[in-house]
């Protein structure tokens, strides 16, 4: 649930809510925890920085996008993206280590997100609704 301060959503909470709405195209009911939305938002910002040169264009990113739209070097460059993910929050602050092999077979941005969630779960975090 988004954080409310003095009856208003915080800036971060509004952005996370936008991420949740942006992901509503996924079939079925979408239930996401605050942790999942924070992770997804960080992923979207980093991909927007990579593809568009501006993290503010994060809303152009979609879980259904193919990784080839972002990484021209094939599976090796996707796997190398793990090193970048390990340096950004919340993954860095949470001490989560994403191994390049975890991303090697990713075909979509959704696959990358799933690999990040799995890394959290493997580290003992509960990030599923």
N, C-alpha and C positions, 0 to 999 in steps of 0.2 A: 504494500500500500504506500502511495507517495507520502512523503513527509509534509506536514502542514505546519506552517509557522505563522502565528497571528492571523489565522484564517486564510492564508495564501499558501499556495504551493511554492516550495523552494525552487530556484532555477533548475537545480539538478533533477528534482522530482518531476518538473514539467517536461524536461528533456527525456527522462526515462519513460514517462507516460506516452510521449510522442513515439518513442521506440516501440513500446508495446502496441500502440495503435498501428504503427507502420508494419508490424509483424502480424497483424490480424488477418492477413491474406492466407495464412496457414490454415489448412483444412481442419475442421473440428474446433473445439473450444481451446482457446489459448489461456493457459494459466502460467504465469511467470512470477517468480519470486523477485524481490528487490535485488538480490545478489545476481540472478540471471540477467536482469535488465541492465545492471551496472556493467557486467561483463560484456553484454551485447553492445552497449553504447560505446565502451572502450574499443571493441573490435571495429565497429562501424567508423569511429573517428579515425582510427589508424588506417583503415582501408581508404577512407576519403582523402587522407593526407597523401597516401601512396598514389592513388589514381588521379585525383583532381588537384593535388597540391594544397588542399585547404580542408582541415578537419570540419569546418562549418558546413561542408557539403555532405555530411554523414547521411542525410535523409535520402540521398540518391542510391544508397547501398541497400541490397536486398539479400535475404538468406538464399533465395533461388538463383542468384547470379552465379555464373560459372567462374571458377578461379582463373581460367585463362583470360578473362577480361581484366584481371588485375596483375597477373604474373606471366610475363612472356617467356620465362626460362623453363617452363614445364614444371614437373613435380619437384624438381630440385629447388627451384626458387620458392615454391609454396612451402616446402619443408624448411627452408632457411628463414621463413617468416616467423617460425617458432621462436627464434632468438630475439626478434623484435618484440613479440608478445610477452616474453619473459621480462622485458625491461619496463613495461608500462603498467600502470595501476588500472584495475585492482590486482592483477595477477602478481606483479612485483611485490606490492605491499602485503599480499596474502601468502607470499612465499611459495607460489605455485610454479612448478617447472613443467613447461610444455616441451616435449622432445620433438626434434625434427621428424622422426619416424611417425609421430602421431598425426602429422599433417601430410605425409608423403602421398597418400592415396586420396586426398580431398578433391572432390570434383566441383563442389559448390561452397559458397560462403557458409551455408548451413552446416556442411561437414566440418568446417573449421570451428564453428561455434560448438558443435557437438563434441569435438575433440577437446576443446577448452573445458567444457562442463565435465567431461570424463576425467580430465586431469585433476579437477577439483574433487570429484568423488573419490578418485584413487588416493588423494591426499587426506581423505577422511571428512571432507566437507559435505554437508547436506544442502544441495542447491536445487533440488527438485521440489515442485509444489506438493 
